[in-house]
Amino acid sequence: MSSLTYVQFHALYVLPALAALTATAHRRRDRADWRVVASGLAVVTVLAVAYTLPWDRLLIGMGVWTYGAETVAGRLWGVPYEEVLFFVLQPALTTLWTVHVVGPVVSGVEHSRRDRLAGAAAGLAVGLVGLALLASRPTTYLGAILAWAGPVLAIQWAVGWRYLWRVRGRVAVAVFVPSAYLWVVDRLAIRAGVWTISETYTTGLAVAGLPVEEMVFFVVTNCFVVQGVVLFRWVVHRWR
């Protein structure tokens, strides 16, 4: 029997962090055009829900992870309502943190056609590695993450990997901090029985009890959000 429901998980760990970042965001008005940030967040959120929902449903159907008895309120297309809500809350959480640390847009970065092709190829290579890992049952979850991530990374890196590299320190901080926080609360949720990660479809490697696949998942999804917001701001800045 789980000691925590998925709704309680959001109430204890996600919403307070989101509220704290929202409360301090007004101090960063000098670092961001909030109309651009809000537009970027809206685009990222819509894409996150549309792209993640079928992938999530597939892995739930396979049994890659399961939920504790009575921990979810209901399901949309096989995916818990609370999980769909998380597809909205995580981009908001990470975007607000990104605004705190990413700083102003840097001018003067050029991105050629060759750069676009190289970025696309690198992202697709990540996806191909993921597809190869799907051939083995213990690497199914890891392979699914990388195969799913590849197309998104290919698009983002094609748009502006040179700019991301130029501000790599800021991007790294923007990705790492929310990822580390979500690692901790994910481990707490697993311990409380909110969800369970299958031993069949994972490598068995873990850090402090947290499967490495979960760690990779949060790094990848936060990369999606941070890179999406950073690149959106850069593209708008160039248009202007």
Backbone as numpy.savetxt, mean C-alpha at the origin, in Angstrom:
# Nx Ny Nz CAx CAy CAz Cx Cy Cz
-11.61 -18.34 19.55 -12.45 -17.15 19.55 -11.58 -15.90 19.55
-11.82 -15.01 18.62 -11.03 -13.80 18.54 -11.35 -12.85 19.69
-10.33 -12.15 20.17 -10.52 -11.16 21.23 -10.74 -9.76 20.66
-10.79 -9.66 19.32 -10.91 -8.36 18.66 -11.65 -8.54 17.35
-12.55 -7.62 17.05 -13.22 -7.66 15.75 -12.47 -6.74 14.78
-12.79 -6.87 13.51 -12.14 -6.04 12.49 -12.53 -4.57 12.67
-13.78 -4.32 13.06 -14.21 -2.94 13.32 -13.41 -2.36 14.49
-13.24 -3.14 15.54 -12.46 -2.68 16.69 -11.00 -2.44 16.31
-10.48 -3.25 15.40 -9.11 -3.03 14.91 -8.99 -1.64 14.29
-9.93 -1.29 13.44 -9.92 0.05 12.84 -10.04 1.13 13.91
-10.95 0.92 14.84 -11.21 1.93 15.87 -10.00 2.14 16.78
-9.25 1.08 17.05 -8.12 1.17 17.97 -6.83 1.62 17.29
-6.60 1.17 16.07 -5.28 1.34 15.47 -5.23 2.22 14.21
-6.28 2.23 13.44 -6.24 2.96 12.17 -6.81 4.37 12.32
-8.01 4.47 12.85 -8.67 5.78 12.93 -7.94 6.77 13.84
-7.41 6.36 15.00 -6.66 7.34 15.81 -5.42 7.89 15.09
-4.69 7.03 14.40 -3.52 7.49 13.65 -3.94 8.44 12.54
-5.03 8.12 11.88 -5.53 8.98 10.81 -5.98 10.33 11.38
-6.62 10.30 12.53 -7.08 11.54 13.16 -5.89 12.41 13.57
-4.85 11.79 14.10 -3.67 12.55 14.53 -2.99 13.22 13.35
-2.86 12.51 12.25 -2.24 13.10 11.07 -3.11 14.20 10.47
-4.42 14.00 10.52 -5.32 15.04 10.01 -5.22 16.30 10.86
-5.12 16.13 12.19 -5.06 17.27 13.10 -3.80 18.10 12.91
-2.71 17.45 12.49 -1.44 18.17 12.33 -1.19 18.59 10.88
-2.05 18.18 9.97 -1.80 18.45 8.55 -1.85 19.94 8.22
-2.64 20.71 8.97 -2.75 22.14 8.65 -1.42 22.86 8.80
-0.50 22.29 9.58 0.81 22.90 9.75 1.69 22.72 8.52
1.26 21.91 7.59 2.05 21.62 6.39 1.51 22.33 5.16
0.76 23.38 5.34 0.20 24.08 4.20 1.28 24.63 3.28
2.46 24.92 3.86 3.55 25.45 3.05 4.19 24.37 2.20
3.90 23.13 2.47 4.56 22.03 1.76 3.69 21.41 0.67
2.43 21.78 0.61 1.56 21.10 -0.35 0.42 21.99 -0.79
0.04 21.85 -2.04 -1.19 22.43 -2.55 -2.28 21.40 -2.23
-3.15 21.73 -1.29 -4.10 20.73 -0.81 -5.11 20.31 -1.87
-5.37 21.18 -2.83 -6.26 20.76 -3.92 -5.60 19.66 -4.74
-4.31 19.79 -4.97 -3.58 18.76 -5.72 -3.50 17.49 -4.90
-3.18 17.62 -3.60 -3.08 16.45 -2.73 -4.41 15.71 -2.67
-5.50 16.46 -2.49 -6.82 15.84 -2.41 -7.18 15.13 -3.72
-6.84 15.76 -4.84 -7.11 15.13 -6.14 -6.29 13.86 -6.30
-5.02 13.94 -5.91 -4.16 12.76 -5.99 -4.65 11.63 -5.12
-5.08 11.97 -3.88 -5.61 10.95 -2.98 -6.87 10.32 -3.54
-7.74 11.12 -4.14 -8.97 10.58 -4.72 -8.66 9.59 -5.83
-7.72 9.94 -6.69 -7.33 9.05 -7.79 -6.73 7.76 -7.24
-5.81 7.89 -6.28 -5.15 6.72 -5.71 -6.17 5.81 -5.02
-7.12 6.39 -4.29 -8.10 5.60 -3.56 -9.02 4.83 -4.50
-9.52 5.50 -5.52 -10.39 4.81 -6.49 -9.65 3.65 -7.15
-8.42 3.89 -7.56 -7.64 2.84 -8.19 -7.32 1.71 -7.20
-7.06 2.08 -5.94 -6.74 1.07 -4.93 -7.92 0.12 -4.72
-9.11 0.67 -4.60 -10.29 -0.17 -4.39 -10.55 -1.03 -5.62
-10.54 -0.42 -6.80 -10.85 -1.15 -8.03 -9.83 -2.24 -8.33
-8.56 -1.97 -8.06 -7.50 -2.91 -8.40 -7.31 -3.99 -7.34
-7.56 -3.63 -6.06 -7.29 -4.56 -4.97 -8.44 -5.52 -4.71
-9.66 -5.06 -4.91 -10.83 -5.87 -4.54 -10.83 -7.25 -5.22
-10.67 -7.36 -6.54 -10.68 -8.70 -7.15 -9.48 -9.54 -6.72
-8.31 -8.91 -6.55 -7.12 -9.64 -6.08 -7.35 -10.18 -4.68
-7.89 -9.36 -3.82 -8.16 -9.75 -2.44 -9.18 -10.89 -2.39
-10.22 -10.77 -3.19 -11.25 -11.81 -3.25 -10.67 -13.15 -3.70
-9.78 -13.11 -4.67 -9.16 -14.33 -5.17 -8.36 -15.03 -4.08
-7.56 -14.27 -3.35 -6.71 -14.88 -2.32 -7.53 -15.36 -1.13
-8.59 -14.65 -0.79 -9.48 -15.13 0.27 -10.11 -16.45 -0.16
-10.55 -16.51 -1.42 -11.15 -17.74 -1.93 -10.19 -18.92 -1.93
-8.91 -18.64 -2.15 -7.89 -19.69 -2.12 -7.57 -20.14 -0.70
-7.88 -19.31 0.27 -7.55 -19.63 1.65 -6.19 -19.14 2.08
-5.63 -18.15 1.34 -4.34 -17.59 1.72 -4.42 -16.95 3.09
-5.56 -16.34 3.40 -5.82 -15.91 4.77 -7.30 -16.10 5.07
-7.59 -16.24 6.35 -8.96 -16.44 6.83 -9.21 -15.50 8.00
-10.48 -15.37 8.37 -10.86 -14.47 9.45 -11.43 -15.26 10.62
-11.21 -14.74 11.81 -11.73 -15.39 13.00 -13.25 -15.37 13.04
-13.83 -16.28 13.82 -15.28 -16.36 13.93 -15.85 -15.04 14.46
-16.84 -14.52 13.74 -17.57 -13.31 14.15 -16.68 -12.07 14.25
-15.60 -12.04 13.48 -14.74 -10.85 13.52 -15.11 -9.83 12.45
-15.91 -10.24 11.47 -16.31 -9.30 10.40 -17.82 -9.13 10.40
-18.26 -7.93 9.98 -19.68 -7.61 10.02 -20.45 -8.17 8.83
-19.77 -8.37 7.72 -20.40 -8.85 6.51 -19.41 -8.80 5.37
-19.85 -9.16 4.18 -18.93 -9.23 3.04 -19.53 -8.61 1.80
-18.66 -7.99 1.02 -18.99 -7.45 -0.29 -18.22 -8.24 -1.32
-18.92 -9.01 -2.14 -18.28 -9.83 -3.17 -17.21 -10.74 -2.55
-17.50 -11.26 -1.36 -16.60 -12.18 -0.69 -15.54 -11.53 0.17
-15.44 -10.20 0.14 -14.43 -9.47 0.89 -15.10 -8.74 2.05
-14.58 -8.86 3.29 -15.21 -8.18 4.42 -15.36 -6.68 4.20
-16.48 -6.15 4.68 -16.70 -4.71 4.58 -15.53 -3.93 5.16
-15.03 -4.41 6.28 -13.95 -3.71 6.96 -12.67 -3.70 6.13
-12.49 -4.73 5.33 -11.31 -4.78 4.48 -11.44 -3.78 3.33
-12.64 -3.69 2.77 -12.89 -2.68 1.74 -12.65 -1.29 2.32
-13.10 -1.08 3.56 -12.86 0.20 4.23 -11.36 0.46 4.38
-10.60 -0.58 4.65 -9.15 -0.42 4.79 -8.51 0.02 3.48
-9.09 -0.39 2.35 -8.58 0.05 1.05 -8.70 1.57 0.90
-9.60 2.17 1.66 -9.79 3.62 1.65 -8.94 4.29 2.73
-8.91 3.67 3.91 -8.22 4.29 5.05 -6.70 4.29 4.89
-6.13 3.20 4.37 -4.67 3.16 4.23 -4.14 4.24 3.29
-4.72 4.44 2.10 -4.24 5.54 1.26 -4.33 6.90 1.95
-5.41 7.12 2.70 -5.56 8.40 3.40 -4.47 8.55 4.46
-4.24 7.50 5.22 -3.22 7.52 6.28 -1.84 7.80 5.69
-1.49 7.07 4.65 -0.16 7.21 4.05 -0.01 8.53 3.32
-1.06 9.00 2.68 -0.99 10.28 1.99 -0.76 11.42 2.98
-1.47 11.42 4.08 -1.30 12.48 5.08 0.11 12.46 5.67
0.63 11.27 5.91 2.01 11.18 6.39 2.97 11.69 5.32
2.73 11.36 4.07 3.59 11.80 2.98 3.65 13.32 2.91
2.51 13.96 3.09 2.48 15.43 3.07 3.37 16.00 4.17
3.43 15.31 5.30 4.26 15.78 6.42 5.76 15.74 6.10
6.18 14.81 5.26 7.62 14.57 5.12 8.18 14.79 3.72
7.33 14.86 2.69 7.87 14.81 1.33 8.43 16.15 0.86
8.00 17.26 1.46 8.55 18.55 1.08 8.01 19.06 -0.24
8.51 20.22 -0.69 8.03 20.82 -1.95 8.50 20.03 -3.17
7.81 20.26 -4.29 8.19 19.62 -5.54 9.54 20.16 -6.00
10.40 19.25 -6.45 11.72 19.63 -6.94 11.65 19.85 -8.46
12.15 20.96 -8.91 12.13 21.28 -10.35 13.40 20.79 -11.04
13.34 20.74 -12.36 14.53 20.48 -13.15 14.86 19.02 -13.40
13.94 18.12 -13.09 14.20 16.70 -13.33 13.62 16.32 -14.70
14.45 15.79 -15.57 14.02 15.38 -16.90 13.80 13.87 -16.95
12.82 13.45 -17.75 12.48 12.04 -17.84 12.24 11.73 -19.31
13.20 11.05 -19.95 13.16 10.82 -21.39 12.31 9.60 -21.75
12.13 9.40 -23.05 11.42 8.22 -23.54 12.14 6.95 -23.13
13.46 6.97 -23.20 14.25 5.81 -22.78 14.03 5.53 -21.29
13.95 6.58 -20.50 13.68 6.42 -19.07 12.32 5.78 -18.85
11.33 6.21 -19.62 9.99 5.64 -19.48 9.99 4.15 -19.80
10.68 3.78 -20.85 10.76 2.36 -21.22 11.49 1.55 -20.16
12.58 2.11 -19.62 13.34 1.41 -18.58 12.50 1.23 -17.33
11.72 2.25 -16.96 10.86 2.15 -15.78 9.79 1.09 -15.96
9.16 1.08 -17.13 8.14 0.08 -17.40 8.72 -1.32 -17.36
9.91 -1.48 -17.94 10.55 -2.81 -17.97 10.88 -3.29 -16.56
11.34 -2.38 -15.70 11.68 -2.76 -14.33 10.44 -3.21 -13.56
9.34 -2.49 -13.72 8.11 -2.87 -13.05 7.59 -4.22 -13.54
7.64 -4.42 -14.85 7.18 -5.70 -15.41 8.08 -6.85 -14.95
9.37 -6.57 -14.74 10.27 -7.60 -14.23 9.85 -8.05 -12.84
9.41 -7.11 -12.01 8.91 -7.47 -10.68 7.70 -8.40 -10.83
6.81 -8.07 -11.76 5.65 -8.91 -11.99 6.01 -10.30 -12.47
7.02 -10.40 -13.33 7.44 -11.71 -13.83 8.03 -12.57 -12.72
8.78 -11.95 -11.82 9.29 -12.68 -10.66 8.12 -13.24 -9.84
7.10 -12.41 -9.67 5.92 -12.86 -8.95 5.25 -14.04 -9.63
5.10 -13.97 -10.93 4.49 -15.09 -11.66 5.29 -16.37 -11.49
6.62 -16.25 -11.50 7.46 -17.43 -11.31 7.26 -18.03 -9.92
7.10 -17.17 -8.92 6.92 -17.66 -7.54 5.57 -18.36 -7.35
4.62 -18.05 -8.20 3.31 -18.69 -8.08 3.36 -20.18 -8.39
4.44 -20.62 -9.00 4.57 -22.03 -9.35 4.77 -22.92 -8.14
5.16 -22.35 -7.01 5.39 -23.12 -5.79 4.38 -22.72 -4.73
3.77 -23.69 -4.08 2.73 -23.39 -3.09 3.24 -22.54 -1.93
4.43 -22.81 -1.36 4.89 -21.98 -0.23 5.20 -20.53 -0.61
5.37 -20.24 -1.88 5.64 -18.86 -2.28 4.44 -18.24 -3.00
3.28 -18.86 -2.85 2.08 -18.37 -3.54 1.73 -16.94 -3.12
1.68 -16.69 -1.81 1.29 -15.37 -1.34 2.31 -14.31 -1.78
3.58 -14.61 -1.63 4.61 -13.67 -2.04 4.54 -13.44 -3.55
4.36 -14.50 -4.31 4.25 -14.36 -5.76 3.04 -13.56 -6.17
1.92 -13.77 -5.46 0.70 -13.02 -5.77 0.90 -11.53 -5.54
1.62 -11.18 -4.48 1.88 -9.77 -4.19 2.70 -9.14 -5.31
3.78 -9.81 -5.69 4.69 -9.23 -6.70 4.05 -9.21 -8.09
3.31 -10.27 -8.43 2.64 -10.30 -9.74 1.59 -9.20 -9.83
0.89 -8.98 -8.73 -0.13 -7.93 -8.66 0.52 -6.54 -8.67
1.69 -6.41 -8.04 2.37 -5.11 -7.94 3.02 -4.70 -9.24
3.48 -5.65 -10.02 4.27 -5.36 -11.21 3.65 -4.34 -12.16
2.41 -4.52 -12.59 1.82 -3.55 -13.53 1.74 -2.13 -12.96
1.41 -2.01 -11.67 1.32 -0.68 -11.06 2.69 -0.03 -11.00
3.68 -0.79 -10.57 5.04 -0.24 -10.51 5.54 0.13 -11.90
5.19 -0.69 -12.89 5.61 -0.39 -14.27 5.07 0.96 -14.72
3.80 1.23 -14.41 3.20 2.51 -14.81 3.86 3.66 -14.05
3.99 3.51 -12.74 4.55 4.60 -11.94 6.00 4.89 -12.31
6.80 3.85 -12.47 8.21 4.06 -12.81 8.36 4.58 -14.23
7.45 4.19 -15.12 7.49 4.74 -16.47 7.18 6.24 -16.46
6.28 6.64 -15.59 5.92 8.06 -15.51 7.07 8.89 -14.95
7.79 8.37 -13.96 8.78 9.26 -13.36 9.74 8.64 -12.37
10.38 7.53 -12.73 11.30 6.94 -11.77 12.48 7.85 -11.50
12.88 8.66 -12.47 13.99 9.58 -12.24 13.63 10.62 -11.16
12.40 11.07 -11.19 12.00 12.02 -10.15 11.95 11.31 -8.79
11.41 10.11 -8.76 11.36 9.36 -7.50 12.77 9.12 -6.96
13.71 8.86 -7.84 15.10 8.67 -7.41 15.69 9.97 -6.90
15.31 11.07 -7.54 15.82 12.38 -7.10 15.39 12.70 -5.68
14.18 12.30 -5.29 13.67 12.56 -3.94 13.58 11.27 -3.14
14.50 10.35 -3.40 14.43 9.01 -2.83 14.44 9.00 -1.30
15.19 9.93 -0.69 15.22 9.96 0.77 13.86 10.26 1.36
13.18 11.23 0.78 11.84 11.59 1.24 10.86 10.44 1.00
10.96 9.84 -0.18 10.07 8.73 -0.51 10.29 7.57 0.45
11.54 7.27 0.77 11.84 6.17 1.68 11.22 6.40 3.05
11.33 7.61 3.58 10.73 7.92 4.88 9.21 7.84 4.80
8.66 8.35 3.70 7.21 8.35 3.53 6.67 6.92 3.46
7.44 6.00 2.89 7.00 4.60 2.78 7.26 3.83 4.07
8.44 4.02 4.66 8.85 3.16 5.76 8.02 3.37 7.03
7.76 4.60 7.40 7.09 4.85 8.69 5.69 4.25 8.74
4.80 4.53 7.78 3.49 3.87 7.86 3.57 2.36 7.69
4.55 1.88 6.92 4.72 0.43 6.78 5.08 -0.19 8.12
6.02 0.42 8.83 6.43 -0.11 10.13 5.26 -0.09 11.11
4.49 0.98 11.09 3.32 1.05 11.98 2.33 -0.06 11.65
2.06 -0.26 10.37 1.10 -1.29 9.97 1.64 -2.69 10.22
2.95 -2.88 10.18 3.52 -4.18 10.58 3.16 -4.48 12.02
3.32 -3.50 12.87 3.06 -3.70 14.31 1.59 -4.02 14.54
0.68 -3.22 13.97 -0.74 -3.45 14.24 -1.24 -4.71 13.54
-0.64 -5.07 12.42 -1.00 -6.32 11.75 -0.63 -7.50 12.65
0.54 -7.42 13.25 0.96 -8.50 14.17 -0.01 -8.60 15.35
-0.45 -7.46 15.86 -1.40 -7.47 16.97 -2.74 -8.08 16.54
-3.15 -7.79 15.32 -4.41 -8.35 14.82 -4.31 -9.86 14.64
-3.18 -10.33 14.14 -2.98 -11.77 13.99 -2.98 -12.46 15.36
-2.30 -11.84 16.31 -2.27 -12.41 17.67 -3.66 -12.46 18.29
-4.48 -11.42 17.98 -5.83 -11.37 18.54 -6.81 -12.27 17.80
-6.38 -12.84 16.66 -7.23 -13.75 15.91 -8.19 -13.09 14.95
-7.94 -11.81 14.62 -8.81 -11.14 13.65 -8.68 -11.82 12.29
-7.46 -12.13 11.89 -7.23 -12.92 10.69 -6.03 -13.84 10.91
-5.96 -14.85 10.09 -4.88 -15.85 10.16 -4.28 -16.03 8.78
-2.96 -16.00 8.71 -2.27 -16.20 7.44 -1.95 -17.69 7.28
-2.31 -18.25 6.14 -2.13 -19.68 5.90 -0.65 -20.08 5.87
-0.32 -21.15 6.55 1.04 -21.69 6.50 1.28 -22.42 5.18
0.22 -22.85 4.54 0.35 -23.59 3.29 0.89 -22.74 2.16
0.45 -21.48 2.12 0.78 -20.61 1.00 1.86 -19.57 1.32
2.55 -19.76 2.42 3.60 -18.82 2.82 4.91 -19.55 3.07
5.99 -18.80 3.08 7.33 -19.39 3.21 7.65 -19.86 4.62
6.93 -19.35 5.61 7.24 -19.66 6.99 8.23 -18.70 7.61
8.78 -17.80 6.81 9.71 -16.80 7.32 8.91 -15.68 7.99
9.39 -15.26 9.16 8.66 -14.24 9.91 9.64 -13.40 10.72
9.22 -12.19 11.03 9.98 -11.30 11.90 9.09 -10.96 13.09
9.51 -11.36 14.27 8.73 -11.15 15.50 7.31 -11.69 15.34
7.19 -12.81 14.64 5.89 -13.44 14.47 5.08 -12.94 13.30
5.57 -11.93 12.59 4.84 -11.40 11.43 5.39 -12.00 10.15
4.57 -12.70 9.37 5.06 -13.29 8.11 5.68 -12.23 7.20
6.77 -12.59 6.55 7.45 -11.62 5.69 6.54 -11.19 4.54
5.62 -12.06 4.15 4.71 -11.70 3.07 3.85 -10.49 3.46
3.42 -10.45 4.72 2.65 -9.30 5.19 3.51 -8.04 5.20
4.76 -8.18 5.55 5.68 -7.04 5.54 5.85 -6.51 4.12
6.04 -7.43 3.17 6.19 -7.03 1.77 4.91 -6.36 1.26
3.77 -6.91 1.67 2.49 -6.34 1.22 2.36 -4.87 1.61
2.68 -4.55 2.85 2.51 -3.16 3.29 3.55 -2.24 2.67
4.75 -2.74 2.44 5.74 -1.91 1.75 5.28 -1.63 0.32
4.80 -2.65 -0.36 4.35 -2.49 -1.75 3.17 -1.54 -1.84
2.16 -1.74 -0.99 0.97 -0.88 -1.07 1.30 0.56 -0.68
2.18 0.75 0.27 2.57 2.12 0.61 3.43 2.74 -0.48
4.21 1.94 -1.18 4.92 2.45 -2.36 3.92 2.94 -3.41
2.87 2.16 -3.64 1.83 2.59 -4.58 1.33 3.99 -4.21
0.98 4.16 -2.93 0.37 5.42 -2.49 1.37 6.57 -2.55
2.54 6.37 -1.95 3.54 7.44 -1.88 3.99 7.83 -3.28
4.35 6.86 -4.10 4.79 7.17 -5.45 3.68 7.82 -6.26
2.45 7.35 -6.07 1.34 7.94 -6.79 1.14 9.40 -6.44
1.16 9.72 -5.14 0.96 11.10 -4.71 2.13 11.98 -5.12
3.35 11.49 -4.94 4.54 12.27 -5.29 4.57 12.55 -6.79
4.29 11.55 -7.59 4.32 11.73 -9.04 3.16 12.62 -9.51
2.02 12.49 -8.90 0.88 13.34 -9.27 1.22 14.80 -9.04
1.80 15.10 -7.89 2.21 16.48 -7.59 3.25 16.97 -8.59
4.19 16.10 -8.94 5.26 16.48 -9.88 4.70 16.76 -11.27
3.81 15.89 -11.73 3.22 16.07 -13.06 2.41 17.36 -13.12
1.60 17.61 -12.10 0.82 18.85 -12.06 1.74 20.07 -12.05
2.83 19.98 -11.28 3.80 21.07 -11.21 4.42 21.34 -12.59
4.72 20.28 -13.33 5.31 20.45 -14.67 4.30 21.06 -15.63
3.05 20.65 -15.55 2.02 21.22 -16.41 1.88 22.72 -16.18
1.99 23.11 -14.93 1.81 24.52 -14.60 2.99 25.37 -15.05
